Amino acid sequence: MRNIGQITLSAWLVTFLLGYFGLGAYAYETLEGMDRSMLPLAPSIFFGIFLIVSLALTVVWANNRGSDLPEEEAPSGRRKFLLGGAAVTGGLIGGTAAVAAKMMPWMQSTIPMMQEAGQDELTADNPHDSWKGSRIVSRRPLGSTGFMASDISIGTGRIMRHTNPEDLLREALDRGVNFIDTSPDYAGALSETTVGNVIKDRKREDLFVVTKWCTSEGHVRQGSSPEDYIDALDDSLSRLQTDYVDLVHVHACDTVERLMDPNMMEAFEMAKAQGKVRFLGVSTHTPNLEEVANTAIDSGKFDVMMLAYHHGAWPKQQDIIKRAAEKGIGIVAMKTLKGAKHKGMMEFQDDATSYTQAAFKWVNADPNVSCLVVSFFETEHLDEYLHASGKRLTESDVAVLNKYDDLIAGTHCFASCGDCLSSCPESLPINDVLRHRMYFEDYGDEKEAMKLYAALDKQADKCVTCSAPCTGACPEGIDIKYRMTGAHERLTMIA
């Protein structure tokens, strides 16, 4: 067959493109949390079809090698087999690389950061008697919305861990919390149901209820019809047992395309005109946080932004927050505890009780922050967290935060950084390995840490004999080889 080589090469190029824009894009949006039923399957199916076609053409190409040569000069069957096998292997590697390349920003940055930065807000080991009965004592303007939000507010992503989540939420509201953050994809919509069962007996105008453009399966995908957005919101209103929500977020937004989806904007205006929602917001803690946040500010379309924010995180974060506040956008801080590593450090035995409040007071010391949202899932959180309400950041608080930073210096991997990854000749997932070590040492979750480490495709045993070209690659001064080999020793299951 003439030109079989060019045809095969073209087929592989199409396959690689479909791997990136088809299956890779599907996997990317799945990681982003999109409702899978809204994701187009055709590009992924075409990727599979072209992959099979490309493999078949490669076999034909290899078998036809030398067919136009005299028999004595034609390659042997063994040589054709080896050539075809090498070509097939290269094609499969290229297709896999194309898919992985699309997913890489989430795999290397956002997923570890989301799991690390304050996902599990922990409880102090030695609560003080002075915390008992703590209440909200400070409320702050939520941008230009006209609402005064409790400076410490409740997130409900993990509220179902409590044995009686409705009672926990009721007590939080009784103690002055008036800003409630929920979503359809928290605990399979049980979070919204819990909130609805509580707020139906409350004076609705005293509360600020926030949900997301989501279904119970994930985010409403950009490009969905305005009716799809409205249907998702109607489902939320039904579970929340209310006629309206105060704010709907574009949730965990990673792209400007989803942020500025014209269908979403149309749906918001329709829902607002129908009295179903009052304000529009965006939450983001992704590789593209700065681009998404700045676009939201410049658009003039958003009333509130919920951003990952803790002492020492996101170098340009304070500038973004200040610029947003100057335009009347309310700022809600999340992920405020910087990994909660104090739980695994004996040096904090005397003042671990104050770390949480110090971290909260640091966030609220920024006058441009309207409030912070933290997950409540234990009764003790009511006393511990609300004790920081209205408190000023003191020198002793700063000392605790500095002590925390000193203690984690050279050990705390900012997984949203990724500066070291390109320095590793083995392409090890350095941030994942060090995150699992954090779970083992700091969270005390040894079994889960070892399980996660065992599931990694590449492990840190390769670091033992490596010449360590990663030395100096960490902007935080982590001795990467030392921490990686130590992680392997702790996390490897010995038979």
MOVEN-V741279 format. One record per pair of residues at least 24 apart in sequence whose C-alpha atoms are under 8 Angstrom apart, sorted by sequence separation. I is the first residue (numbers start at 1). J is the second residue. D is the distance in whole Angstrom. If there is no record, write none. Layout:
# MOVEN-V741279
i->I j->J d->D
i->I j->J d->D
This chain:
# MOVEN-V741279
i->22 j->46 d->8
i->23 j->47 d->7
i->153 j->177 d->6
i->156 j->180 d->8
i->279 j->303 d->6
i->280 j->304 d->7
i->281 j->305 d->5
i->282 j->306 d->6
i->283 j->307 d->6
i->284 j->308 d->7
i->305 j->329 d->7
i->307 j->331 d->7
i->309 j->333 d->6
i->310 j->334 d->8
i->336 j->360 d->7
i->460 j->484 d->6
i->461 j->485 d->7
i->18 j->43 d->6
i->19 j->44 d->7
i->22 j->47 d->6
i->59 j->84 d->6
i->152 j->177 d->7
i->153 j->178 d->7
i->154 j->179 d->7
i->155 j->180 d->6
i->156 j->181 d->6
i->157 j->182 d->7
i->211 j->236 d->8
i->279 j->304 d->8
i->281 j->306 d->8
i->303 j->328 d->7
i->304 j->329 d->5
i->305 j->330 d->6
i->306 j->331 d->6
i->307 j->332 d->6
i->308 j->333 d->6
i->309 j->334 d->6
i->310 j->335 d->7
i->311 j->336 d->8
i->313 j->338 d->8
i->460 j->485 d->6
i->18 j->44 d->7
i->58 j->84 d->7
i->150 j->176 d->7
i->153 j->179 d->5
i->154 j->180 d->5
i->155 j->181 d->5
i->156 j->182 d->5
i->157 j->183 d->8
i->169 j->195 d->8
i->290 j->316 d->8
i->294 j->320 d->7
i->297 j->323 d->8
i->303 j->329 d->5
i->304 j->330 d->4
i->305 j->331 d->5
i->306 j->332 d->4
i->307 j->333 d->5
i->308 j->334 d->5
i->309 j->335 d->6
i->310 j->336 d->4
i->433 j->459 d->8
i->150 j->177 d->6
i->153 j->180 d->7
i->154 j->181 d->6
i->155 j->182 d->6
i->160 j->187 d->7
i->180 j->207 d->8
i->182 j->209 d->8
i->183 j->210 d->8
i->184 j->211 d->7
i->189 j->216 d->5
i->290 j->317 d->8
i->293 j->320 d->7
i->297 j->324 d->6
i->302 j->329 d->7
i->303 j->330 d->6
i->304 j->331 d->6
i->305 j->332 d->6
i->306 j->333 d->6
i->307 j->334 d->6
i->308 j->335 d->5
i->309 j->336 d->6
i->310 j->337 d->6
i->311 j->338 d->7
i->336 j->363 d->7
i->357 j->384 d->8
i->361 j->388 d->6
i->365 j->392 d->7
i->433 j->460 d->7
i->460 j->487 d->7
i->461 j->488 d->6
i->18 j->46 d->7
i->19 j->47 d->6
i->150 j->178 d->6
i->153 j->181 d->8
i->158 j->186 d->8
i->166 j->194 d->6
i->170 j->198 d->6
i->178 j->206 d->7
i->179 j->207 d->6
i->180 j->208 d->6
i->181 j->209 d->6
i->182 j->210 d->6
i->183 j->211 d->5
i->184 j->212 d->7
i->188 j->216 d->5
i->304 j->332 d->7
i->306 j->334 d->7
i->308 j->336 d->7
i->310 j->338 d->6
i->356 j->384 d->8
i->357 j->385 d->7
i->360 j->388 d->7
i->361 j->389 d->8
i->365 j->393 d->6
i->460 j->488 d->6
i->18 j->47 d->5
i->58 j->87 d->7
i->59 j->88 d->8
i->149 j->178 d->6
i->150 j->179 d->6
i->157 j->186 d->5
i->158 j->187 d->8
i->165 j->194 d->7
i->166 j->195 d->7
i->169 j->198 d->7
i->178 j->207 d->5
i->179 j->208 d->5
i->180 j->209 d->5
i->181 j->210 d->5
i->182 j->211 d->5
i->183 j->212 d->5
i->185 j->214 d->7
i->188 j->217 d->7
i->248 j->277 d->7
i->253 j->282 d->7
i->356 j->385 d->7
i->429 j->458 d->7
i->459 j->488 d->7
i->58 j->88 d->7
i->149 j->179 d->6
i->156 j->186 d->8
i->157 j->187 d->7
i->160 j->190 d->8
i->178 j->208 d->6
i->179 j->209 d->6
i->180 j->210 d->6
i->181 j->211 d->6
i->182 j->212 d->7
i->184 j->214 d->6
i->185 j->215 d->6
i->186 j->216 d->7
i->247 j->277 d->6
i->252 j->282 d->8
i->253 j->283 d->6
i->254 j->284 d->7
i->290 j->320 d->8
i->297 j->327 d->8
i->333 j->363 d->8
i->357 j->387 d->7
i->358 j->388 d->8
i->361 j->391 d->7
i->428 j->458 d->6
i->160 j->191 d->7
i->166 j->197 d->7
i->179 j->210 d->8
i->183 j->214 d->7
i->184 j->215 d->5
i->185 j->216 d->4
i->244 j->275 d->6
i->245 j->276 d->6
i->246 j->277 d->5
i->247 j->278 d->6
i->248 j->279 d->7
i->249 j->280 d->6
i->250 j->281 d->6
i->251 j->282 d->6
i->252 j->283 d->5
i->253 j->284 d->5
i->254 j->285 d->8
i->357 j->388 d->5
i->361 j->392 d->6
i->362 j->393 d->6
i->428 j->459 d->7
i->15 j->47 d->6
i->159 j->191 d->7
i->166 j->198 d->6
i->184 j->216 d->5
i->185 j->217 d->6
i->219 j->251 d->7
i->243 j->275 d->8
i->244 j->276 d->4
i->245 j->277 d->5
i->246 j->278 d->5
i->247 j->279 d->5
i->248 j->280 d->5
i->249 j->281 d->4
i->250 j->282 d->5
i->251 j->283 d->5
i->252 j->284 d->5
i->253 j->285 d->8
i->254 j->286 d->6
i->297 j->329 d->8
i->361 j->393 d->5
i->428 j->460 d->7
i->55 j->88 d->6
i->184 j->217 d->8
i->185 j->218 d->6
i->243 j->276 d->6
i->244 j->277 d->5
i->245 j->278 d->7
i->246 j->279 d->6
i->247 j->280 d->6
i->248 j->281 d->6
i->249 j->282 d->5
i->250 j->283 d->6
i->251 j->284 d->7
i->252 j->285 d->6
i->253 j->286 d->7
i->254 j->287 d->7
i->255 j->288 d->7
i->259 j->292 d->7
i->157 j->191 d->7
i->184 j->218 d->8
i->185 j->219 d->8
i->211 j->245 d->7
i->244 j->278 d->8
i->247 j->281 d->7
i->249 j->283 d->6
i->252 j->286 d->7
i->254 j->288 d->6
i->15 j->50 d->5
i->156 j->191 d->6
i->210 j->245 d->6
i->213 j->248 d->6
i->222 j->257 d->7
i->229 j->264 d->7
i->254 j->289 d->7
i->256 j->291 d->7
i->358 j->393 d->7
i->14 j->50 d->7
i->15 j->51 d->6
i->55 j->91 d->8
i->209 j->245 d->5
i->210 j->246 d->6
i->211 j->247 d->7
i->212 j->248 d->5
i->213 j->249 d->6
i->222 j->258 d->5
i->256 j->292 d->6
i->333 j->369 d->7
i->336 j->372 d->8
i->426 j->462 d->8
i->208 j->245 d->8
i->209 j->246 d->5
i->210 j->247 d->5
i->211 j->248 d->5
i->212 j->249 d->5
i->213 j->250 d->6
i->214 j->251 d->8
i->221 j->258 d->7
i->226 j->263 d->5
i->230 j->267 d->6
i->255 j->292 d->6
i->259 j->296 d->7
i->331 j->368 d->7
i->332 j->369 d->6
i->454 j->491 d->8
i->12 j->50 d->8
i->208 j->246 d->6
i->209 j->247 d->7
i->210 j->248 d->6
i->211 j->249 d->6
i->212 j->250 d->6
i->213 j->251 d->7
i->223 j->261 d->7
i->225 j->263 d->6
i->226 j->264 d->6
i->229 j->267 d->6
i->254 j->292 d->7
i->331 j->369 d->5
i->332 j->370 d->6
i->333 j->371 d->6
i->334 j->372 d->6
i->336 j->374 d->8
i->453 j->491 d->6
i->454 j->492 d->7
i->11 j->50 d->7
i->12 j->51 d->7
i->15 j->54 d->7
i->136 j->175 d->6
i->137 j->176 d->8
i->208 j->247 d->8
i->210 j->249 d->8
i->212 j->251 d->6
i->222 j->261 d->6
i->223 j->262 d->8
i->224 j->263 d->7
i->225 j->264 d->8
i->253 j->292 d->7
i->256 j->295 d->7
i->330 j->369 d->7
i->331 j->370 d->5
i->332 j->371 d->5
i->333 j->372 d->4
i->334 j->373 d->5
i->335 j->374 d->7
i->358 j->397 d->5
i->453 j->492 d->8
i->454 j->493 d->8
i->135 j->175 d->5
i->136 j->176 d->5
i->200 j->240 d->8
i->223 j->263 d->6
i->224 j->264 d->8
i->226 j->266 d->6
i->227 j->267 d->7
i->330 j->370 d->6
i->331 j->371 d->7
i->332 j->372 d->5
i->333 j->373 d->6
i->334 j->374 d->7
i->358 j->398 d->7
i->134 j->175 d->7
i->135 j->176 d->6
i->136 j->177 d->6
i->199 j->240 d->8
i->200 j->241 d->6
i->222 j->263 d->8
i->223 j->264 d->8
i->226 j->267 d->5
i->230 j->271 d->7
i->332 j->373 d->7
i->450 j->491 d->5
i->11 j->53 d->7
i->12 j->54 d->6
i->199 j->241 d->8
i->200 j->242 d->7
i->222 j->264 d->7
i->355 j->397 d->8
i->358 j->400 d->7
i->359 j->401 d->7
i->449 j->491 d->7
i->450 j->492 d->7
i->11 j->54 d->5
i->196 j->239 d->6
i->197 j->240 d->7
i->325 j->368 d->6
i->354 j->397 d->8
i->358 j->401 d->7
i->450 j->493 d->7
i->192 j->236 d->7
i->196 j->240 d->4
i->197 j->241 d->7
i->325 j->369 d->8
i->424 j->468 d->8
i->425 j->469 d->8
i->195 j->240 d->6
i->196 j->241 d->5
i->355 j->400 d->6
i->424 j->469 d->7
i->446 j->491 d->8
i->8 j->54 d->6
i->193 j->239 d->5
i->194 j->240 d->8
i->196 j->242 d->7
i->322 j->368 d->6
i->354 j->400 d->8
i->355 j->401 d->7
i->423 j->469 d->6
i->424 j->470 d->6
i->192 j->239 d->6
i->193 j->240 d->6
i->321 j->368 d->7
i->423 j->470 d->5
i->192 j->240 d->6
i->311 j->359 d->7
i->321 j->369 d->7
i->8 j->57 d->6
i->310 j->359 d->7
i->351 j->400 d->8
i->434 j->483 d->7
i->7 j->57 d->8
i->8 j->58 d->6
i->189 j->239 d->8
i->420 j->470 d->7
i->423 j->473 d->7
i->434 j->484 d->7
i->437 j->487 d->6
i->440 j->490 d->8
i->311 j->362 d->7
i->433 j->484 d->7
i->440 j->491 d->8
i->184 j->236 d->7
i->310 j->362 d->8
i->311 j->363 d->7
i->4 j->57 d->8
i->8 j->61 d->7
i->310 j->363 d->6
i->420 j->473 d->5
i->434 j->487 d->7
i->437 j->490 d->8
i->309 j->363 d->7
i->419 j->473 d->7
i->420 j->474 d->6
i->430 j->484 d->7
i->433 j->487 d->7
i->437 j->491 d->7
i->419 j->474 d->6
i->4 j->60 d->8
i->5 j->61 d->6
i->419 j->475 d->7
i->4 j->61 d->6
i->149 j->208 d->8
i->147 j->208 d->8
i->342 j->404 d->7
i->1 j->64 d->7
i->413 j->476 d->8
i->413 j->478 d->8
i->410 j->476 d->6
i->412 j->478 d->8
i->341 j->408 d->8
i->409 j->476 d->7
i->410 j->477 d->5
i->411 j->478 d->6
i->409 j->477 d->7
i->410 j->478 d->4
i->409 j->478 d->7
i->410 j->479 d->7
i->411 j->483 d->7
i->24 j->98 d->7
i->25 j->99 d->8
i->28 j->102 d->7
i->32 j->106 d->8
i->24 j->99 d->4
i->28 j->103 d->5
i->31 j->106 d->7
i->19 j->95 d->6
i->23 j->99 d->6
i->24 j->100 d->7
i->27 j->103 d->7
i->19 j->96 d->7
i->24 j->101 d->8
i->25 j->102 d->6
i->16 j->94 d->7
i->20 j->98 d->5
i->24 j->102 d->5
i->25 j->103 d->7
i->28 j->106 d->7
i->12 j->91 d->7
i->16 j->95 d->5
i->19 j->98 d->5
i->20 j->99 d->5
i->24 j->103 d->6
i->15 j->95 d->7
i->19 j->99 d->5
i->20 j->100 d->8
i->17 j->98 d->7
i->20 j->101 d->7
i->21 j->102 d->8
i->16 j->98 d->6
i->20 j->102 d->6
i->16 j->99 d->8
i->311 j->401 d->8
i->341 j->438 d->8
i->344 j->441 d->6
i->345 j->442 d->7
i->344 j->442 d->4
i->343 j->442 d->6
i->344 j->443 d->6
i->342 j->442 d->7
i->343 j->443 d->6
i->344 j->444 d->7
i->341 j->442 d->5
i->340 j->442 d->8
i->341 j->443 d->7
i->340 j->443 d->8
i->287 j->416 d->7
i->145 j->279 d->8
i->145 j->303 d->7
i->144 j->303 d->7
i->143 j->303 d->7
i->143 j->304 d->7
i->142 j->304 d->8
i->114 j->285 d->7
i->110 j->285 d->7
i->110 j->286 d->5
i->109 j->286 d->7
i->110 j->287 d->6
i->109 j->287 d->6
i->35 j->214 d->8
i->35 j->215 d->7
i->106 j->286 d->8
i->36 j->217 d->7
i->106 j->287 d->7
i->35 j->217 d->5
i->36 j->218 d->7
i->38 j->220 d->7
i->39 j->221 d->7
i->105 j->287 d->6
i->143 j->325 d->7
i->34 j->217 d->8
i->35 j->218 d->4
i->38 j->221 d->6
i->34 j->218 d->5
i->35 j->219 d->5
i->144 j->328 d->5
i->33 j->218 d->5
i->34 j->219 d->4
i->35 j->220 d->6
i->143 j->328 d->5
i->144 j->329 d->6
i->145 j->330 d->8
i->33 j->219 d->6
i->34 j->220 d->6
i->35 j->221 d->7
i->38 j->224 d->8
i->143 j->329 d->5
i->144 j->330 d->7
i->34 j->221 d->6
i->142 j->329 d->8
i->143 j->330 d->4
i->142 j->330 d->5
i->143 j->331 d->7
i->141 j->330 d->8
i->142 j->331 d->7
i->181 j->373 d->7
i->168 j->377 d->8
i->168 j->378 d->8
i->172 j->382 d->7
i->168 j->379 d->6
i->165 j->377 d->8
i->151 j->364 d->7
i->162 j->377 d->5
i->118 j->334 d->8
i->119 j->335 d->6
i->121 j->337 d->7
i->159 j->375 d->7
i->161 j->377 d->6
i->162 j->378 d->6
i->118 j->335 d->4
i->158 j->375 d->6
i->159 j->376 d->6
i->160 j->377 d->7
i->161 j->378 d->8
i->162 j->379 d->8
i->117 j->335 d->5
i->118 j->336 d->6
i->122 j->340 d->7
i->153 j->371 d->7
i->155 j->373 d->6
i->157 j->375 d->6
i->158 j->376 d->7
i->159 j->377 d->5
i->117 j->336 d->7
i->118 j->337 d->5
i->121 j->340 d->7
i->124 j->343 d->8
i->151 j->370 d->7
i->152 j->371 d->6
i->153 j->372 d->6
i->154 j->373 d->5
i->155 j->374 d->5
i->156 j->375 d->6
i->158 j->377 d->6
i->32 j->252 d->7
i->117 j->337 d->7
i->118 j->338 d->6
i->119 j->339 d->8
i->120 j->340 d->8
i->151 j->371 d->4
i->152 j->372 d->5
i->153 j->373 d->5
i->154 j->374 d->6
i->155 j->375 d->4
i->156 j->376 d->7
i->32 j->253 d->8
i->117 j->338 d->5
i->118 j->339 d->5
i->122 j->343 d->8
i->149 j->370 d->7
i->150 j->371 d->7
i->151 j->372 d->6
i->152 j->373 d->6
i->153 j->374 d->6
i->154 j->375 d->6
i->155 j->376 d->6
i->156 j->377 d->8
i->32 j->254 d->7
i->116 j->338 d->8
i->117 j->339 d->4
i->118 j->340 d->6
i->149 j->371 d->7
i->152 j->374 d->7
i->154 j->376 d->6
i->116 j->339 d->5
i->117 j->340 d->8
i->128 j->353 d->8
i->127 j->353 d->6
i->125 j->352 d->8
i->126 j->353 d->6
i->143 j->370 d->7
i->124 j->352 d->6
i->125 j->353 d->7
i->142 j->370 d->5
i->124 j->353 d->5
i->141 j->370 d->6
i->142 j->371 d->8
i->140 j->370 d->6
i->140 j->371 d->7
i->152 j->385 d->8
i->152 j->386 d->7
i->152 j->388 d->8
i->152 j->389 d->6
i->151 j->389 d->6
i->151 j->390 d->7
i->134 j->382 d->7
i->135 j->383 d->8
i->133 j->382 d->8
i->134 j->383 d->5
i->133 j->383 d->6
i->134 j->384 d->8
i->136 j->386 d->6
i->132 j->383 d->5
i->135 j->386 d->6
i->136 j->387 d->8
i->138 j->389 d->6
i->131 j->383 d->5
i->134 j->386 d->5
i->135 j->387 d->7
i->137 j->389 d->6
i->138 j->390 d->5
i->121 j->374 d->7
i->131 j->384 d->6
i->134 j->387 d->5
i->136 j->389 d->5
i->137 j->390 d->6
i->121 j->375 d->7
i->135 j->389 d->7
i->136 j->390 d->7
i->120 j->375 d->8
i->121 j->376 d->8
i->123 j->378 d->8
i->131 j->387 d->6
i->123 j->380 d->7
i->127 j->384 d->7
i->123 j->381 d->7
i->124 j->384 d->8
i->123 j->384 d->8
i->116 j->415 d->8
i->113 j->414 d->7
i->113 j->415 d->5
i->112 j->415 d->6
i->113 j->416 d->5
i->112 j->416 d->7
i->110 j->415 d->8
i->109 j->415 d->6
i->110 j->416 d->6
i->108 j->415 d->7
i->109 j->416 d->4
i->108 j->416 d->7
i->109 j->417 d->7
i->109 j->418 d->7
i->108 j->418 d->7
i->112 j->431 d->7
i->116 j->435 d->7
i->112 j->432 d->7
i->108 j->429 d->8
i->108 j->431 d->7
i->112 j->435 d->7
